[in-house]
Amino acid sequence: MKKILLTVAVLTAGLVSSNAMAAGDAAAGKAKAAVCAGCHGAAGISATGMWPNLAGQKAAYTIKQLKAFKDGTRKDPTMSPMAAPLSDEDMENLAAYYASLK
């Protein structure tokens, strides 16, 4: 039983470590998020129901949505042009920042 628990712990640590390396830079994301605050709020909490809250959103989901706006598979007259100039690194950084918020 101890051997199984040790194996699970080692595998879990490896997954956490590889996810941490793939994560963006939350500090860089915070700087980039200034333009997002107009709709999504300074702390990622929208003032109206018209725009979604981004605070606490899972990073992978945020990246997926930003990429979809950028490549046109998801269309929105406001978000599509906002996502268009973002690099993959920008998206990862923004996602890390919003995921870090409560």
C-alpha positions in Angstrom: 0.0 0.0 0.0 2.8 2.4 0.9 4.5 1.7 -2.5 1.2 2.6 -4.3 0.8 5.8 -2.3 4.4 6.7 -3.0 4.0 6.1 -6.7 0.8 8.2 -6.8 2.6 11.0 -4.9 5.6 11.0 -7.3 3.3 11.0 -10.4 1.2 13.8 -9.0 4.3 15.9 -8.2 5.5 15.4 -11.8 2.1 16.6 -13.2 2.1 19.6 -10.9 5.6 20.4 -11.9 5.0 20.1 -15.6 1.8 22.2 -15.3 3.7 24.9 -13.4 6.3 25.1 -16.2 3.6 25.4 -18.8 1.8 28.2 -16.9 2.1 31.8 -18.0 3.6 34.7 -16.0 0.8 36.2 -13.9 2.7 39.5 -13.3 3.0 40.0 -17.1 -0.6 39.0 -17.5 -1.7 41.6 -14.9 0.1 44.3 -16.9 -1.5 43.1 -20.2 -5.0 42.9 -18.5 -5.3 46.7 -18.1 -7.2 46.9 -21.4 -9.5 44.0 -20.3 -10.6 45.9 -17.1 -13.0 48.2 -19.0 -15.4 45.3 -19.5 -14.2 42.6 -17.2 -13.4 44.7 -14.2 -10.0 45.7 -12.6 -10.0 42.5 -10.5 -11.6 40.3 -13.2 -15.1 40.8 -11.8 -17.5 42.4 -14.3 -19.7 45.2 -13.1 -22.6 43.9 -15.3 -24.0 40.6 -16.4 -23.2 41.5 -20.0 -19.5 40.5 -19.7 -18.2 37.4 -17.9 -16.1 37.4 -14.8 -12.6 36.2 -15.5 -11.3 36.0 -11.9 -10.7 32.4 -10.9 -11.3 31.1 -14.4 -9.2 28.1 -15.2 -6.2 29.0 -17.4 -6.8 26.3 -20.0 -10.3 27.6 -20.6 -9.2 31.2 -20.9 -6.5 30.3 -23.4 -8.9 28.1 -25.4 -11.5 31.0 -25.6 -8.9 33.6 -26.5 -7.5 31.4 -29.3 -11.0 30.8 -30.6 -11.7 34.5 -30.8 -8.3 35.1 -32.5 -8.7 32.3 -35.1 -12.4 33.1 -35.7 -14.0 29.9 -34.5 -15.7 32.0 -31.9 -16.9 35.3 -33.0 -17.8 38.4 -31.0 -17.6 42.0 -32.3 -15.8 43.2 -29.2 -13.6 40.2 -28.3 -12.4 39.1 -31.7 -10.5 42.3 -32.4 -9.2 42.4 -28.8 -7.8 38.8 -29.2 -6.4 39.3 -32.7 -3.0 40.9 -31.6 -2.4 38.6 -28.7 0.5 36.1 -29.0 0.3 32.7 -27.4 2.5 34.0 -24.6 0.2 36.9 -24.0 -2.7 34.5 -23.8 -0.9 32.2 -21.3 0.1 35.2 -19.2 -3.4 36.6 -19.1 -4.8 33.2 -18.3 -2.3 32.8 -15.5 -3.2 36.2 -14.1 -7.0 35.6 -14.1 -6.6 32.1 -12.7 -4.6 33.5 -9.8 -7.5 35.8 -8.8 -10.3 34.7 -6.4 
